[in-house]
C-alpha cells in the first residue's frame, strides 16, 4: 500500500464530516417552483382611447403587479405630455402659444423632431396638420354632403404651411400656425416602447409584451406569438390572416377597416392623404415589423397613403423593416423577409363530415355586438364568456372566452357550470393580436351556427348567453332565445353595470 494512503483517508473523512455538519445536500434553486419565472397577464380598457394588454415574465406575482403599475404610470406620464385630446397636456398648452420660443420637455421635442423627419421621408404623406382635413370629412359626414373641391384645396393649403420651428441646442419650439395638429402617426408606438423600457428596468422582470390597440412591443427574454387580424373580418373571433413570432421587435398595423366616415352610403377612410385632402382607399391594411417602435408605427401609417412602389422603396431604407400589405382588391404584398417571422402556431381545425339532415342554413350567422362600460382613466377588462345552449340546456358552442389566467375561469360560473370544465385553454387564447386601432370596449363576436366540433347545428330554438364579471366590479348575465333557421332579425339586449350596450343580429353571411 502506498505510504500516503493513511493521510489521504484522513483528509477524506474530515471532508465528509464537515459536509454533513454544514447541512449536507440542499435543493437546487432550479427545482424550486417558487423560483421558476411565470407569465403574468393584465388587460385594461380605455388606455390611450383603446385596449391595453401586458404580459410580463417574473418569479413574483407582486413584482408583476408592480411592473403593471410602472407601465401604466409611464403611459399616463407621456400622455400628459403628448396628448392632443387633453387640454392640459404639455402639447396642448404649447399649441396655444404663437410666435414665441418655448422651452419644452425632451419627449415633446423628440416627437416633434421625429414628425419633421418622417414628413420628409414620406414626401408629406405623414403630416400632423392632416387633422384639419380629417375634421373637414367628419363635418361632411354629419351633413351627409361631400366637401367641395374649394374646401379641400383650402385645407391642403393650410397643411402646406410651416407649423413649428425647433432649436436643437436650446430644446425650444416656436409654434407658428393656427392649424389643428395631432401627433398620431406613431406616438402610440413611441409610448409603448418607453413603457416597455421602464418595465424592464424593474427587478426580476425578464421580459415584457405590451399591446395597445393592436400595436405591440416585445422586449426582453421572450418569443411572442402574434396573430395578424384579417382586415376583411367582421368579428374579433374570425380567422386570423397570419401568425408570426417576434423577439425584441415592434409591430404596428394601420388600416381603414375599423374607423372612418359614411357619407351618402359610401365609406371613407379615417386616413387621409395630406397632399391631396382625400381619404385613401387603395390599401386596407399595412402591418410593419421593425427594430424601432416608432419606425413600425410611422411606416404602417405611411403605407396606407403612399403608392405600393413608394412604400417598398421607403421600407428598404429602414434597417430591419418587414411588411405585409393588403390591398382593397385582396392582393397580398409582403417583403422578402416577412416569411422569416411566420409560424404555424394554431392547430388545424378538425373538419367534421356534415350531416345534411342536421345542419342549419349555412348562409346565415349570428353577430353579437358588445360594448363594455368605460371607466374614466381606464379599468381592467372584465372576464367575458359567450356561449350557446340548445333547447335542452346543453351547451353546444363556446363562442368566446376572455380571461387572463385559466385559474380565474371559475369566476364565469354560469359558463363554467354549463360546460362542465370541458373547455381546454389553448395557446391561441393567450397569443397577442396585431390590428388597426379600435374604439375602446367595442367588440363584434360571431357565431357561425356550428357546435364545438365544427358541425352545423339543427334548426330550432337556442339560447345565447353573455356572462361578464369584472375584478372589483359586478357580476352580470344576459341571455336571449333565438331560432336558428328563421328569417333575419336584430334584437337589443339592453345594458347593465358592466355592459353599456349589447345586441344580436341574425343575418346572411358576408
C-alpha positions as CSV (number, residue, x, y, z in Angstrom):
1,X,0.0,0.0,0.0
2,X,1.2,3.5,-0.8
3,X,2.5,5.3,2.3
4,X,0.5,8.3,1.5
5,X,-2.8,6.4,1.8
6,X,-3.5,7.0,5.5
7,X,-3.1,10.8,5.1
8,X,-5.4,10.7,2.1
9,X,-8.0,8.7,4.1
10,X,-7.9,11.1,7.0
11,X,-8.4,14.1,4.7
12,X,-11.4,12.4,3.0
13,X,-13.0,11.5,6.4
14,X,-12.6,15.1,7.6
15,X,-14.1,16.4,4.4
16,X,-17.2,14.1,4.7
17,X,-17.7,15.1,8.4
18,X,-17.5,18.8,7.5
19,X,-20.0,18.4,4.7
20,X,-22.5,16.6,6.9
21,X,-22.2,19.1,9.8
22,X,-22.7,22.0,7.3
23,X,-26.1,20.7,6.2
24,X,-25.5,18.1,3.5
25,X,-27.1,18.3,0.1
26,X,-29.5,21.2,-0.4
27,X,-32.3,21.6,-3.0
28,X,-31.1,23.2,-6.2
29,X,-32.9,26.6,-6.8
30,X,-33.9,25.5,-10.3
31,X,-36.1,22.8,-8.8
32,X,-38.0,25.2,-6.6
33,X,-41.3,26.1,-8.3
34,X,-41.4,29.4,-6.5
35,X,-38.2,30.5,-8.3
36,X,-39.5,29.5,-11.8
37,X,-40.4,32.5,-13.9
38,X,-44.1,32.7,-14.9
39,X,-46.1,34.8,-17.3
40,X,-48.5,37.3,-15.8
41,X,-51.1,39.0,-18.0
42,X,-53.2,42.1,-17.4
43,X,-55.9,43.7,-19.5
44,X,-57.3,47.3,-19.4
45,X,-59.8,49.2,-21.4
46,X,-59.7,52.9,-22.3
47,X,-55.9,53.3,-22.2
48,X,-55.0,55.9,-24.9
49,X,-58.6,55.5,-26.1
50,X,-58.3,51.8,-26.8
51,X,-57.5,48.4,-25.2
52,X,-54.3,47.6,-23.2
53,X,-52.7,44.2,-22.7
54,X,-49.4,43.5,-20.9
55,X,-47.5,40.2,-20.3
56,X,-44.5,40.1,-18.0
57,X,-42.3,37.2,-17.1
58,X,-41.4,37.2,-13.4
59,X,-40.9,34.9,-10.4
60,X,-43.1,37.0,-8.3
61,X,-46.8,38.0,-8.7
62,X,-46.2,41.0,-6.6
63,X,-43.4,42.2,-8.8
64,X,-45.5,41.6,-11.8
65,X,-48.2,43.7,-10.3
66,X,-45.7,46.5,-9.6
67,X,-44.5,46.2,-13.2
68,X,-48.1,46.8,-14.4
69,X,-48.2,50.0,-12.3
70,X,-44.9,51.1,-13.8
71,X,-46.2,50.6,-17.3
72,X,-49.5,52.4,-16.7
73,X,-47.7,55.3,-14.9
74,X,-45.3,55.8,-17.8
75,X,-48.2,55.7,-20.3
76,X,-50.0,58.3,-18.2
77,X,-46.9,60.5,-17.9
78,X,-46.2,60.5,-21.6
79,X,-49.9,61.0,-22.5
80,X,-49.8,64.1,-20.2
81,X,-47.0,65.4,-22.4
82,X,-48.1,64.4,-25.9
83,X,-51.9,64.1,-26.0
84,X,-53.8,66.4,-28.2
85,X,-57.1,65.3,-26.6
86,X,-56.1,66.5,-23.1
87,X,-56.4,70.3,-23.0
88,X,-54.0,70.4,-20.0
89,X,-51.2,68.3,-21.7
90,X,-47.9,70.0,-22.5
91,X,-48.5,69.7,-26.2
92,X,-52.0,71.3,-25.9
93,X,-50.7,74.2,-23.8
94,X,-47.8,74.7,-26.3
95,X,-50.3,74.7,-29.1
96,X,-52.0,77.8,-27.6
97,X,-48.8,79.8,-28.0
98,X,-47.8,81.5,-31.2
99,X,-44.5,83.0,-32.5
100,X,-42.9,82.5,-29.0
101,X,-39.9,80.4,-28.3
102,X,-40.9,77.9,-25.6
103,X,-38.7,75.5,-23.7
104,X,-40.3,72.1,-24.0
105,X,-39.7,68.6,-22.5
106,X,-37.2,66.2,-24.1
107,X,-40.0,63.9,-25.0
108,X,-42.1,66.5,-26.8
109,X,-39.0,67.9,-28.6
110,X,-38.1,64.4,-29.7
111,X,-41.6,63.6,-31.1
112,X,-41.8,67.0,-32.9
113,X,-38.4,66.3,-34.4
114,X,-39.4,62.8,-35.5
115,X,-42.5,64.3,-37.1
116,X,-40.3,66.5,-39.2
117,X,-38.1,63.6,-40.2
118,X,-41.0,61.4,-41.2
119,X,-42.7,64.1,-43.1
120,X,-39.5,64.5,-45.2
121,X,-39.0,60.7,-45.5
122,X,-42.6,60.2,-46.8
123,X,-42.7,63.3,-49.0
124,X,-45.5,64.7,-47.0
125,X,-47.6,61.6,-46.6
126,X,-47.3,61.9,-42.9
127,X,-48.1,65.3,-41.5
128,X,-49.5,66.3,-38.1
129,X,-51.6,69.0,-39.7
130,X,-53.6,66.4,-41.6
131,X,-56.1,66.8,-38.7
132,X,-57.7,69.8,-40.5
133,X,-58.5,67.5,-43.4
134,X,-59.9,64.8,-41.1
135,X,-62.2,67.4,-39.5
136,X,-63.4,68.5,-42.9
137,X,-64.5,65.0,-43.7
138,X,-66.0,64.4,-40.3
139,X,-68.1,67.5,-40.8
140,X,-69.1,66.3,-44.2
141,X,-70.4,63.0,-42.6
142,X,-72.5,65.0,-40.2
143,X,-74.0,67.0,-43.0
144,X,-74.1,63.9,-45.4
145,X,-72.6,66.1,-48.1
146,X,-69.2,65.7,-49.7
147,X,-66.8,68.7,-49.2
148,X,-66.3,70.8,-52.3
149,X,-63.0,71.0,-54.2
150,X,-62.5,74.5,-52.9
151,X,-62.9,73.4,-49.3
152,X,-60.5,70.5,-49.9
153,X,-57.9,72.7,-51.5
154,X,-58.2,75.3,-48.7
155,X,-57.5,72.6,-46.2
156,X,-54.5,71.3,-48.2
157,X,-53.1,74.9,-48.4
158,X,-53.2,75.1,-44.6
159,X,-51.4,71.7,-44.3
160,X,-48.6,73.1,-46.5
161,X,-47.8,75.9,-44.0
162,X,-44.8,75.6,-41.7
163,X,-46.2,74.8,-38.2
164,X,-43.2,75.0,-36.0
165,X,-39.5,75.7,-35.7
166,X,-37.2,73.7,-33.4
167,X,-33.9,74.7,-31.8
168,X,-31.8,71.7,-31.1
169,X,-29.4,73.5,-28.9
170,X,-31.9,75.1,-26.5
171,X,-34.6,72.5,-26.9
172,X,-37.1,75.1,-27.6
173,X,-40.0,75.2,-30.1
174,X,-41.9,78.1,-31.8
175,X,-45.5,77.4,-32.8
176,X,-46.2,79.3,-36.0
177,X,-49.7,78.4,-37.3
178,X,-53.3,78.3,-36.3
179,X,-53.9,74.8,-37.9
180,X,-55.0,72.0,-35.6
181,X,-52.3,69.4,-35.1
182,X,-52.3,65.7,-34.0
183,X,-49.3,63.6,-33.1
184,X,-51.0,60.4,-34.1
185,X,-48.8,58.8,-36.8
186,X,-46.6,56.9,-34.4
187,X,-47.0,58.4,-30.9
188,X,-48.8,55.3,-29.6
189,X,-45.8,53.1,-30.6
190,X,-43.4,55.7,-29.1
191,X,-45.3,55.5,-25.8
192,X,-45.5,51.7,-25.8
193,X,-41.7,51.4,-26.3
194,X,-41.0,53.8,-23.4
195,X,-43.4,51.9,-21.1
196,X,-41.7,48.6,-22.0
197,X,-38.2,50.1,-21.3
198,X,-39.4,51.2,-17.9
199,X,-40.8,47.8,-17.0
200,X,-37.5,46.1,-18.0
201,X,-35.6,48.3,-15.6
202,X,-37.6,46.9,-12.7
203,X,-36.0,44.0,-10.7
204,X,-36.8,40.4,-11.6
205,X,-38.7,41.2,-14.8
206,X,-37.3,39.0,-17.6
207,X,-39.5,40.1,-20.4
208,X,-42.5,42.3,-21.3
209,X,-45.0,42.4,-24.2
210,X,-47.2,45.5,-24.4
211,X,-50.1,45.6,-26.8
212,X,-52.1,48.9,-27.0
213,X,-54.9,48.8,-29.6
214,X,-53.0,46.2,-31.8
215,X,-49.6,47.9,-31.8
216,X,-47.1,45.7,-29.9
217,X,-43.6,45.9,-28.4
218,X,-41.9,42.6,-27.5
219,X,-38.8,43.2,-25.3
220,X,-36.5,41.0,-23.1
221,X,-36.0,37.3,-23.0
222,X,-39.2,36.1,-24.8
223,X,-40.5,35.0,-28.1
224,X,-44.1,36.2,-28.5
225,X,-46.6,34.6,-30.9
226,X,-48.7,37.2,-32.6
227,X,-51.8,36.9,-34.8
228,X,-52.4,39.4,-37.6
229,X,-56.1,40.4,-38.0
230,X,-57.7,40.0,-41.4
231,X,-58.9,43.4,-42.4
232,X,-61.9,41.8,-44.2
233,X,-63.0,40.1,-41.0
234,X,-66.3,41.2,-39.4
235,X,-65.7,40.0,-35.9
236,X,-62.9,39.6,-33.4
237,X,-63.1,35.8,-33.4
238,X,-62.8,35.4,-37.2
239,X,-59.9,33.5,-38.6
240,X,-56.6,35.5,-38.4
241,X,-54.7,36.4,-41.5
242,X,-51.2,35.4,-40.5
243,X,-49.2,34.2,-37.5
244,X,-45.7,35.4,-36.6
245,X,-43.2,35.2,-33.8
246,X,-41.2,38.1,-32.5
247,X,-38.3,38.7,-30.2
248,X,-37.1,42.2,-29.2
249,X,-39.1,43.8,-32.1
250,X,-42.1,46.1,-32.5
251,X,-45.1,45.6,-34.8
252,X,-47.7,48.1,-35.8
253,X,-50.8,47.9,-38.1
254,X,-52.8,50.7,-39.7
255,X,-55.8,50.3,-41.9
256,X,-59.2,51.7,-42.8
257,X,-61.3,48.8,-41.7
258,X,-62.1,49.9,-38.2
259,X,-62.6,53.7,-38.4
260,X,-64.0,56.1,-41.0
261,X,-67.0,58.1,-42.2
262,X,-70.1,57.0,-44.1
263,X,-71.3,59.7,-46.5
264,X,-74.2,59.0,-48.8
265,X,-73.8,55.3,-48.2
266,X,-70.2,55.3,-49.2
267,X,-67.4,54.5,-46.7
268,X,-64.4,56.9,-46.4
269,X,-61.3,56.0,-44.5
270,X,-60.2,58.0,-41.4
271,X,-56.7,58.0,-43.0
272,X,-56.3,60.9,-45.4
273,X,-53.6,62.0,-47.8
274,X,-52.4,65.4,-46.6
275,X,-51.1,66.2,-50.1
276,X,-54.5,65.8,-51.8
277,X,-57.0,66.2,-49.0
278,X,-58.7,62.9,-50.0
279,X,-59.3,59.8,-47.8
280,X,-57.2,56.9,-49.0
281,X,-58.7,53.6,-50.1
282,X,-56.2,51.5,-52.1
283,X,-54.7,49.9,-49.0
284,X,-57.0,48.3,-46.4
285,X,-54.2,47.1,-44.0
286,X,-50.5,47.6,-43.6
287,X,-48.5,45.7,-40.9
288,X,-44.9,46.5,-40.2
289,X,-42.2,44.8,-38.1
290,X,-39.2,46.9,-37.1
291,X,-36.5,47.1,-34.5
292,X,-37.7,50.5,-33.5
293,X,-41.3,51.0,-32.4
294,X,-41.7,54.5,-34.0
295,X,-40.4,53.2,-37.3
296,X,-43.1,50.4,-37.2
297,X,-45.9,52.9,-36.4
298,X,-44.8,55.5,-38.9
299,X,-44.3,53.1,-41.8
300,X,-47.6,51.3,-41.1
301,X,-49.5,54.6,-41.4
302,X,-47.5,55.9,-44.4
303,X,-48.0,52.6,-46.3
304,X,-51.8,53.4,-46.4
305,X,-51.1,56.7,-48.1
306,X,-48.1,56.1,-50.4
307,X,-48.2,54.1,-53.6
308,X,-47.1,50.5,-53.2
309,X,-43.9,51.2,-55.1
310,X,-43.1,54.2,-52.9
311,X,-43.8,52.0,-49.8
312,X,-41.4,49.3,-50.9
313,X,-38.7,51.9,-51.6
314,X,-39.2,53.5,-48.2
315,X,-39.1,50.2,-46.4
316,X,-35.7,49.4,-48.0
317,X,-34.3,52.5,-46.3
318,X,-35.3,51.4,-42.8
319,X,-32.9,48.7,-41.4
320,X,-34.8,45.6,-40.3
321,X,-38.3,46.7,-41.5
322,X,-40.5,43.9,-42.9
323,X,-44.1,44.4,-44.0
324,X,-47.4,42.8,-45.0
325,X,-49.8,45.0,-47.1
326,X,-53.3,44.0,-48.1
327,X,-54.9,46.0,-51.0
328,X,-58.6,46.7,-51.4
329,X,-58.6,44.1,-54.2
330,X,-57.4,41.5,-51.7
331,X,-53.8,41.3,-53.1
332,X,-51.1,40.4,-50.5
333,X,-47.8,42.3,-50.8
334,X,-45.1,41.2,-48.4
335,X,-41.4,42.0,-48.0
336,X,-38.7,39.3,-48.7
337,X,-38.0,38.8,-45.0
338,X,-41.6,38.6,-43.8
339,X,-41.7,34.8,-44.1
340,X,-38.8,34.6,-41.7
341,X,-41.2,35.6,-38.9
342,X,-44.2,33.4,-40.0
343,X,-45.1,30.4,-37.9
344,X,-47.8,27.7,-37.8
345,X,-49.0,28.3,-34.2
346,X,-52.5,27.0,-34.2
347,X,-53.8,23.5,-34.7
348,X,-55.7,22.9,-37.9
349,X,-59.3,22.8,-37.1
350,X,-60.9,19.4,-37.3
351,X,-63.2,19.2,-40.3
352,X,-66.2,17.0,-39.5
353,X,-68.4,15.4,-42.1
354,X,-71.5,17.5,-42.3
355,X,-74.9,15.7,-42.0
356,X,-77.3,17.4,-44.4
357,X,-80.2,16.4,-42.1
358,X,-78.7,18.2,-39.1
359,X,-77.3,21.4,-40.4
360,X,-78.9,24.8,-40.3
361,X,-79.0,27.2,-43.2
362,X,-75.2,27.7,-43.9
363,X,-75.8,31.2,-45.4
364,X,-76.7,32.7,-42.0
365,X,-74.7,33.7,-39.0
366,X,-75.2,35.5,-35.6
367,X,-73.3,38.7,-34.8
368,X,-73.0,39.6,-31.2
369,X,-72.2,43.3,-30.7
370,X,-70.8,44.0,-27.2
371,X,-69.7,47.3,-25.8
372,X,-68.2,47.2,-22.3
373,X,-68.9,50.0,-19.9
374,X,-66.0,52.5,-19.8
375,X,-64.5,53.8,-16.6
376,X,-62.7,57.2,-16.8
377,X,-58.9,56.8,-16.7
378,X,-59.0,53.1,-17.7
379,X,-60.2,50.0,-15.9
380,X,-59.5,46.3,-16.1
381,X,-61.2,44.5,-18.9
382,X,-63.8,42.1,-17.4
383,X,-63.8,38.4,-17.9
384,X,-66.4,37.5,-20.5
385,X,-67.9,34.3,-21.8
386,X,-70.3,34.0,-24.7
387,X,-71.9,30.6,-25.4
388,X,-75.0,28.9,-26.9
389,X,-77.2,26.3,-25.4
390,X,-79.9,24.2,-27.1
391,X,-83.5,23.7,-26.0
392,X,-82.4,21.0,-23.5
393,X,-80.0,23.4,-21.7
394,X,-77.0,21.6,-23.2
395,X,-74.0,23.8,-24.2
396,X,-73.4,23.4,-27.9
397,X,-70.8,26.1,-28.6
398,X,-68.5,28.3,-26.6
399,X,-68.2,31.2,-28.9
400,X,-65.7,33.3,-27.0
401,X,-64.0,33.3,-23.6
402,X,-61.8,36.2,-22.3
403,X,-59.6,35.7,-19.3
404,X,-56.0,36.3,-18.2
405,X,-55.3,33.1,-16.3
406,X,-57.0,29.6,-16.5
407,X,-57.5,29.6,-12.7
408,X,-59.9,32.5,-13.0
409,X,-62.2,30.7,-15.3
410,X,-64.4,29.5,-12.4
411,X,-65.4,33.2,-11.9
412,X,-67.5,32.8,-15.0
413,X,-69.7,30.5,-13.0
414,X,-72.7,30.1,-15.4
415,X,-70.5,29.3,-18.3
416,X,-68.3,27.0,-16.2
417,X,-71.3,25.1,-15.0
418,X,-72.8,24.7,-18.5
419,X,-69.5,23.4,-20.0
420,X,-68.6,21.1,-17.1
421,X,-65.0,22.2,-17.4
422,X,-64.7,20.7,-20.9
423,X,-63.0,23.8,-22.2
424,X,-59.3,23.4,-22.5
425,X,-57.1,26.6,-22.6
426,X,-55.1,26.6,-25.9
427,X,-52.1,28.7,-26.9
428,X,-54.3,30.8,-29.2
429,X,-56.3,32.1,-26.3
430,X,-53.1,33.7,-24.9
431,X,-51.5,34.9,-28.1
432,X,-51.2,38.7,-28.8
433,X,-53.1,40.1,-31.7
434,X,-51.9,42.9,-34.0
435,X,-54.6,45.0,-35.7
436,X,-55.6,48.5,-36.6
437,X,-56.7,50.6,-33.6
438,X,-60.3,50.1,-32.5
439,X,-62.5,52.1,-30.2
440,X,-62.2,51.1,-26.5
441,X,-64.5,48.4,-25.3
442,X,-66.3,47.8,-28.6
443,X,-66.4,44.2,-29.9
444,X,-68.3,42.2,-32.5
445,X,-68.2,38.4,-32.0
446,X,-69.6,35.9,-34.5
447,X,-71.3,32.6,-34.1
448,X,-71.2,30.7,-37.4
449,X,-74.0,28.3,-36.4
450,X,-71.7,25.4,-35.6
451,X,-71.2,23.4,-32.4
452,X,-67.9,22.9,-30.6
453,X,-67.0,20.0,-33.0
454,X,-67.5,22.2,-36.1
455,X,-70.8,20.6,-37.1
456,X,-73.6,22.9,-38.1
457,X,-76.5,22.7,-35.6
458,X,-80.1,21.7,-36.3
459,X,-82.7,24.3,-37.0
460,X,-84.6,25.1,-33.8
461,X,-84.6,27.1,-30.6
462,X,-81.3,28.1,-28.9
463,X,-80.3,30.5,-26.1
464,X,-77.3,32.9,-26.4
465,X,-75.6,33.8,-23.1
466,X,-73.3,36.7,-22.3
467,X,-71.6,36.5,-18.9
468,X,-69.5,39.4,-17.7
469,X,-67.6,39.7,-14.4
470,X,-65.1,42.4,-13.5
471,X,-62.4,42.3,-10.8
472,X,-63.6,44.6,-8.0
473,X,-66.8,45.1,-10.1
474,X,-70.1,43.3,-10.6
475,X,-71.4,40.0,-12.0
476,X,-73.7,40.2,-15.0
477,X,-75.5,37.6,-17.0
478,X,-77.5,38.4,-20.2
479,X,-79.4,35.9,-22.4
480,X,-81.8,35.8,-25.3
481,X,-83.6,33.0,-27.1
482,X,-83.2,32.7,-30.9
483,X,-84.5,30.4,-33.6
484,X,-81.8,29.1,-35.9
485,X,-83.3,28.8,-39.4
486,X,-85.7,31.7,-39.1
487,X,-85.7,35.0,-41.1
488,X,-83.0,37.6,-40.3
489,X,-83.6,39.7,-37.1
490,X,-82.0,42.2,-34.8
491,X,-82.5,42.4,-31.0
492,X,-81.2,44.9,-28.5
493,X,-80.2,43.2,-25.2
494,X,-80.0,46.5,-23.3
495,X,-77.3,47.4,-20.8
496,X,-76.1,46.8,-17.2
497,X,-73.3,47.9,-14.9
498,X,-70.6,46.2,-17.0
499,X,-72.1,46.3,-20.5
500,X,-73.2,49.7,-21.9
501,X,-74.8,48.1,-25.0
502,X,-75.3,44.6,-26.4
503,X,-77.3,43.3,-29.4
504,X,-77.8,40.2,-31.5
505,X,-78.1,40.2,-35.3
506,X,-79.1,37.1,-37.3
507,X,-78.1,37.8,-40.8
508,X,-76.9,36.5,-44.1
509,X,-73.2,35.7,-44.2
510,X,-71.0,38.3,-45.8
